[in-house]
Amino acid sequence: MQGKSKRTSGGKIRKAVIEDAPFIHTAIQKYASAADLLIKPLADIYSQIREYFIYEVKGKPAGVIALHIYWSDMAEIRSFVVEQESRMKGGGGRLLKAAMSEAKKMGITKVFALTKIPGYFISRGFKEVEKAALPQKIWKDCLNCPKFPGCDETAVLFDYNGDKV
């Protein structure tokens, strides 16, 4: 087969439930250094469980994404992880679509991410932006990052005034 193949795993995307909190916590910790995810205390995951979506394969969680609301028009994609053995099968894209769909339904017009893989987001309609273009409120979370203030991630922004995802 030539070109990009779109493999799917047959997994499903669903909203996270309380029982998913330990998986989310473990996945974030497991991939924190490689993906520069902020480690979250398990208590925070429980209290924010409604923000998360789960990619489930054969009845087991294999990926996670969170949509964190910042303001009436802005949200952030965070804690985006797909287990190594489940990557390149379409689950990550489906997780992102689920989070973006929820943002749109809620009336959120702008969704951003701080990422090491900007190309992934750009290919889905996000645009690279200066971090300074993001509201200062987000820097509250950045203060907990060991790389602060020397962030080496790229800021990307999706604006629903021009769709793609």
C-alpha positions as a Markdown table, in Angstrom:
| # | Residue | x | y | z |
|---|---|---|---|---|
| 1 | Met | 0.0 | 0.0 | 0.0 |
| 2 | Gln | 1.4 | 3.4 | -0.9 |
| 3 | Gly | 1.1 | 6.7 | 1.0 |
| 4 | Lys | -0.2 | 7.1 | 4.5 |
| 5 | Ser | -2.3 | 4.2 | 5.7 |
| 6 | Lys | -5.1 | 5.0 | 8.1 |
| 7 | Arg | -5.0 | 2.0 | 10.4 |
| 8 | Thr | -7.7 | 1.7 | 13.0 |
| 9 | Ser | -7.6 | -0.5 | 16.1 |
| 10 | Gly | -11.3 | -0.9 | 16.6 |
| 11 | Gly | -10.9 | 0.8 | 19.9 |
| 12 | Lys | -13.5 | 3.2 | 21.2 |
| 13 | Ile | -13.5 | 6.7 | 22.6 |
| 14 | Arg | -15.5 | 7.4 | 25.8 |
| 15 | Lys | -15.7 | 9.9 | 28.6 |
| 16 | Ala | -13.5 | 8.9 | 31.6 |
| 17 | Val | -15.1 | 7.5 | 34.7 |
| 18 | Ile | -13.8 | 7.4 | 38.3 |
| 19 | Glu | -12.3 | 3.9 | 37.7 |
| 20 | Asp | -10.1 | 5.4 | 35.0 |
| 21 | Ala | -8.2 | 7.8 | 37.4 |
| 22 | Pro | -5.5 | 5.3 | 38.3 |
| 23 | Phe | -4.8 | 4.6 | 34.6 |
| 24 | Ile | -4.7 | 8.3 | 33.8 |
| 25 | His | -2.3 | 8.9 | 36.7 |
| 26 | Thr | 0.0 | 6.0 | 35.7 |
| 27 | Ala | 0.0 | 7.0 | 32.0 |
| 28 | Ile | 0.9 | 10.6 | 32.7 |
| 29 | Gln | 3.7 | 9.5 | 35.0 |
| 30 | Lys | 5.0 | 6.9 | 32.6 |
| 31 | Tyr | 5.2 | 9.3 | 29.7 |
| 32 | Ala | 5.9 | 12.6 | 31.6 |
| 33 | Ser | 9.6 | 12.9 | 30.8 |
| 34 | Ala | 9.3 | 11.8 | 27.1 |
| 35 | Ala | 6.3 | 14.0 | 26.3 |
| 36 | Asp | 6.9 | 16.7 | 28.9 |
| 37 | Leu | 3.6 | 16.2 | 30.6 |
| 38 | Leu | 3.0 | 17.8 | 33.9 |
| 39 | Ile | 2.7 | 15.1 | 36.6 |
| 40 | Lys | -0.7 | 15.5 | 38.3 |
| 41 | Pro | -1.5 | 14.2 | 41.8 |
| 42 | Leu | -4.1 | 11.4 | 41.7 |
| 43 | Ala | -6.4 | 13.7 | 43.8 |
| 44 | Asp | -6.4 | 16.3 | 41.0 |
| 45 | Ile | -7.3 | 13.7 | 38.4 |
| 46 | Tyr | -10.2 | 12.5 | 40.5 |
| 47 | Ser | -11.5 | 16.0 | 40.9 |
| 48 | Gln | -11.1 | 16.8 | 37.2 |
| 49 | Ile | -12.2 | 13.4 | 35.8 |
| 50 | Arg | -14.9 | 15.1 | 33.7 |
| 51 | Glu | -12.2 | 16.8 | 31.6 |
| 52 | Tyr | -10.8 | 13.4 | 30.4 |
| 53 | Phe | -11.6 | 11.1 | 27.4 |
| 54 | Ile | -10.3 | 7.5 | 27.3 |
| 55 | Tyr | -9.3 | 5.5 | 24.2 |
| 56 | Glu | -10.2 | 1.9 | 25.1 |
| 57 | Val | -8.9 | -1.1 | 23.2 |
| 58 | Lys | -10.3 | -4.6 | 24.0 |
| 59 | Gly | -11.9 | -3.3 | 27.2 |
| 60 | Lys | -8.8 | -1.7 | 28.6 |
| 61 | Pro | -7.7 | 2.0 | 28.6 |
| 62 | Ala | -5.0 | 2.6 | 26.0 |
| 63 | Gly | -5.0 | 6.4 | 25.8 |
| 64 | Val | -6.2 | 9.6 | 27.4 |
| 65 | Ile | -6.7 | 13.3 | 26.6 |
| 66 | Ala | -8.1 | 16.2 | 28.7 |
| 67 | Leu | -9.9 | 19.3 | 27.6 |
| 68 | His | -9.3 | 22.0 | 30.3 |
| 69 | Ile | -11.5 | 25.1 | 30.1 |
| 70 | Tyr | -9.7 | 28.4 | 30.8 |
| 71 | Trp | -12.2 | 31.0 | 29.9 |
| 72 | Ser | -15.5 | 31.5 | 28.0 |
| 73 | Asp | -13.8 | 31.1 | 24.7 |
| 74 | Met | -10.6 | 29.2 | 25.4 |
| 75 | Ala | -9.6 | 25.6 | 26.4 |
| 76 | Glu | -6.4 | 23.6 | 26.4 |
| 77 | Ile | -5.6 | 20.1 | 25.2 |
| 78 | Arg | -3.5 | 18.4 | 28.0 |
| 79 | Ser | -2.5 | 15.1 | 29.3 |
| 80 | Phe | -2.6 | 13.6 | 25.7 |
| 81 | Val | -1.1 | 10.1 | 25.9 |
| 82 | Val | -1.5 | 6.9 | 23.9 |
| 83 | Glu | 0.2 | 3.8 | 25.1 |
| 84 | Gln | 3.2 | 2.8 | 22.9 |
| 85 | Glu | 1.6 | -0.5 | 21.7 |
| 86 | Ser | -1.6 | 1.3 | 20.6 |
| 87 | Arg | 0.0 | 4.2 | 18.7 |
| 88 | Met | -0.3 | 4.7 | 14.9 |
| 89 | Lys | -3.7 | 3.0 | 14.9 |
| 90 | Gly | -6.0 | 6.1 | 14.8 |
| 91 | Gly | -6.8 | 6.3 | 18.5 |
| 92 | Gly | -4.9 | 9.5 | 19.1 |
| 93 | Gly | -6.6 | 11.3 | 16.3 |
| 94 | Arg | -10.0 | 10.0 | 17.6 |
| 95 | Leu | -9.2 | 11.3 | 21.1 |
| 96 | Leu | -8.3 | 14.7 | 19.7 |
| 97 | Lys | -11.5 | 14.8 | 17.7 |
| 98 | Ala | -13.6 | 13.9 | 20.7 |
| 99 | Ala | -12.0 | 16.7 | 22.8 |
| 100 | Met | -12.4 | 19.2 | 20.0 |
| 101 | Ser | -16.0 | 18.2 | 19.4 |
| 102 | Glu | -16.8 | 18.8 | 23.0 |
| 103 | Ala | -15.1 | 22.2 | 22.9 |
| 104 | Lys | -17.2 | 23.1 | 19.9 |
| 105 | Lys | -20.4 | 21.9 | 21.5 |
| 106 | Met | -19.6 | 24.0 | 24.6 |
| 107 | Gly | -19.1 | 27.1 | 22.5 |
| 108 | Ile | -15.4 | 27.3 | 23.0 |
| 109 | Thr | -13.9 | 29.0 | 19.9 |
| 110 | Lys | -10.1 | 28.6 | 20.6 |
| 111 | Val | -8.3 | 25.5 | 21.7 |
| 112 | Phe | -4.5 | 25.5 | 22.4 |
| 113 | Ala | -1.8 | 23.0 | 23.3 |
| 114 | Leu | 1.8 | 23.2 | 24.4 |
| 115 | Thr | 3.5 | 20.4 | 22.6 |
| 116 | Lys | 6.7 | 18.7 | 21.5 |
| 117 | Ile | 5.0 | 17.5 | 18.4 |
| 118 | Pro | 3.6 | 20.6 | 16.7 |
| 119 | Gly | 3.4 | 18.9 | 13.3 |
| 120 | Tyr | 0.8 | 16.5 | 14.6 |
| 121 | Phe | -1.5 | 19.4 | 15.7 |
| 122 | Ile | -0.7 | 21.6 | 12.6 |
| 123 | Ser | -1.8 | 18.7 | 10.3 |
| 124 | Arg | -5.1 | 18.9 | 12.1 |
| 125 | Gly | -5.7 | 22.6 | 11.6 |
| 126 | Phe | -3.9 | 24.1 | 14.5 |
| 127 | Lys | -1.5 | 27.0 | 13.9 |
| 128 | Glu | 1.8 | 27.7 | 15.6 |
| 129 | Val | 1.6 | 30.8 | 17.8 |
| 130 | Glu | 3.9 | 32.6 | 20.2 |
| 131 | Lys | 3.4 | 31.6 | 23.8 |
| 132 | Ala | 2.9 | 35.2 | 24.7 |
| 133 | Ala | -0.3 | 35.2 | 22.6 |
| 134 | Leu | -1.8 | 32.8 | 25.2 |
| 135 | Pro | -3.6 | 34.2 | 28.3 |
| 136 | Gln | -1.4 | 34.7 | 31.3 |
| 137 | Lys | -3.7 | 32.5 | 33.3 |
| 138 | Ile | -2.1 | 29.4 | 31.7 |
| 139 | Trp | 1.3 | 30.2 | 33.3 |
| 140 | Lys | -0.1 | 29.2 | 36.7 |
| 141 | Asp | 0.2 | 25.6 | 35.5 |
| 142 | Cys | 3.6 | 26.2 | 33.9 |
| 143 | Leu | 5.0 | 27.2 | 37.3 |
| 144 | Asn | 4.9 | 23.6 | 38.3 |
| 145 | Cys | 7.0 | 22.4 | 35.3 |
| 146 | Pro | 10.7 | 21.7 | 36.0 |
| 147 | Lys | 11.6 | 23.5 | 32.8 |
| 148 | Phe | 9.9 | 26.7 | 33.7 |
| 149 | Pro | 10.8 | 29.4 | 32.6 |
| 150 | Gly | 12.8 | 27.8 | 29.8 |
| 151 | Cys | 9.9 | 26.0 | 28.1 |
| 152 | Asp | 11.0 | 24.1 | 25.0 |
| 153 | Glu | 7.4 | 23.3 | 23.9 |
| 154 | Thr | 5.6 | 24.9 | 20.9 |
| 155 | Ala | 2.3 | 26.6 | 21.4 |
| 156 | Val | -0.4 | 25.7 | 18.9 |
| 157 | Leu | -3.8 | 27.1 | 18.6 |
| 158 | Phe | -7.0 | 26.0 | 16.8 |
| 159 | Asp | -9.6 | 28.7 | 16.1 |
| 160 | Tyr | -13.0 | 27.5 | 15.1 |
| 161 | Asn | -13.4 | 30.4 | 12.7 |
| 162 | Gly | -11.5 | 28.1 | 10.3 |
| 163 | Asp | -12.3 | 24.4 | 10.7 |
| 164 | Lys | -10.2 | 21.3 | 10.0 |
| 165 | Val | -9.8 | 18.8 | 12.9 |
